[in-house]
Amino acid sequence: MILSILLITIVYFLIGVWVGAKQKNSNEKESDFIKAMGTVLGTNIILIALLGMIKAIIYLFKILF
């Protein structure tokens, strides 16, 4: 249970970082809409990952203490 939460969180975090880095490093001519969507998507995934990490930490503390 805990391992699955941590795994999902790490995967979401890595995807978010990858999307964000891809958006910043892309030299391709993309429309502003696609760039904006990619940035929003990356930001949302990072936020979801951070929330997941916080939830996982709280969950671990409840079990341990």
N, C-alpha and C positions, 0 to 999 in steps of 0.2 A: 504493500500500500504506500508506504513512505517512499520507497525506491521509485515507484512508478510516478509519484508526484514530482520528485526531484528530476527524474529523467525527462518528463514532459516539459518541465520548467526550463531545463537546460536546452532542450531542442528548440523551444519557442524563442529563448534568448539568442541562440546562435542564428536562427533564421532572421530574427529582427536585426541583429548586428550585420549580417550578410547583406540583407536588403538595403539597409542604410548605407553601408560602405559602397555597394554597387551603385546606388543613386548618386553618391558624391563623386565617385571615380569615373562615371560614365562620360565618355567624350562623344558618344553617338548623338545624332540629331534626333531628339524625341520631342513630341509635343509637350507643352507645359502641363497639360492635363495629366498625361501619363506620369510625368515626373512628380507632380503634386500627389497623385494617387500612391505612387511608390513610397514617397516620403511619409505620407499619412499612415500607410500600411506598416512601414518599418517602425514608426513611432508607436503605433498601437500595439504591435507585437512586443516591443520592448516594455511598454507599460504593463501588458498582460503578464509578461515574464516576471517583472518586478513584483507585481501583486501576488503571483504564484509563489515566488520565493518567500515573500513575507508570510503568506498563509502557511507554507511548508515549515518555516522556522517556528511560527506560533504553535503549529501542530506538534512539532518535535518537543518544544518546551512543555506543552501540556502532558505529553507522554512521559518525559524524563523527570519532571518535577511535580 
